[in-house]
Amino acid sequence: MNLKIADFFVGAFSGALVAGVVSYISPPFMPMLLGGLIGMLLVIPLKIAFMPLFGAFEVMIPLGIIGMTVGMGAGMLSFTDVASNIIIASGSLTGLIVATIIHFSNKRYTAQ
């Protein structure tokens, strides 16, 4: 598949979605652990939905990392007085950064 530009949008979208859901749920007890668990559970349907469209490698690895890190970060940020739109923007930026790192590291390892 030659949809490499879509990988960045998938990363940003999934990061924003995970951050929004975790900040909305806002676990009061152990927010970092529960936020990470919620993020990892939330990306499972996204992986199943996006894999046929964008490829397994381009979806499984970034979404696994995004779900855990954004969920943990959003859980900790929702515990403080940070606005939810800032949490969602930080989740989207984190998702974009993770997708970019995975894309360029894959390009480096597969270069002949």
N, C-alpha and C positions, 0 to 999 in steps of 0.2 A: 504494500500500500504506500502511496506517495502523499499521505496527508500529514506531513511532518509539522505543518503550522498548527494543525488542530491539537497536537499534543500539548502545546502551551495553553490553549484555551481550556482543554480538559483539566489541566493542573490548576489553573486559576479558578475555574468554576467549582471544582471539587473542594478546593481549599476554602472558598467563600461559603459553600454549602455546609461543610463541616463546622466552620467557625460560627456560622449563623445558628445552626441547630444546637451546638454546645452552649453558646451564649444565651440562647432562648431557654434551654432546659436549666442551665446554671446550677449544677449540683452543689449543694451547700456543704456536703461532707466529702472530704478528700477530692477536691475539684480537679487536681492534676491527674490522678489515677482514673477517676470516673470519666473525665473529659477524653482521655486517651482511649478508654474502652468504648465510649460512645462513638468516637471518631473511627475506630477500627471497625466497629459493627456497621456504621453508616456507609463506609466505602465498599462493603461487600456487594450490595446491589448495584452500585456504580460500576464495579469491576465486571460484573456479569453483563450489564447493559452495554458497556463501552468496548469490551474485548472483541466482539465480532466486527465492530465498525473500524477500530483503530489499531488492532493487533494486540497480542498478549503482552509482549515485552513493554510496549509503549504505555500500557495501562496498569498492569499488575504491580510493577516495581514502584513507579511514582505514587500511585494511589495508596499503596501500603505505607510508604513513608509519610505521605501527606496526611493520611488519616490519623496516624499516631501523633506526629509532631504538632499539627494544627489543633487536634483535639486537646492535647495537653496544654498548649499555649492558650487556647481560647478558654479552657477551664480555669486556668490561673488568672487570666485577664478578667473573666466575668466575676471572679471573687472580689475584685477591686472596683473602683468607681469609674471604670473606662466605659465609654458609650459603645453600644452594640455595633454601630456603623464603623467605628474604629477597629473593633475586633474582627468584623467581617472583612474589612480592607486588609488588615494584617494577615488574615487567613488566605486571602486571595493572592497577596504578594508572596507569602511563603509557598503556596502551591505553584506559583509561576517560577520561583527560584528553584524549587526542587525539580520541576519538569525541565528547566533549562540545564541544570547540572546533569541530570540523567541523560538528556539528549546529547550533550557534548561529550560526556564520558563514553557513551555508546559509539559515537562517531569516531572517537579516538581509538577505541578498542577494535572496531571493525574496519579501520583503514588498512588498505593493503599496501 
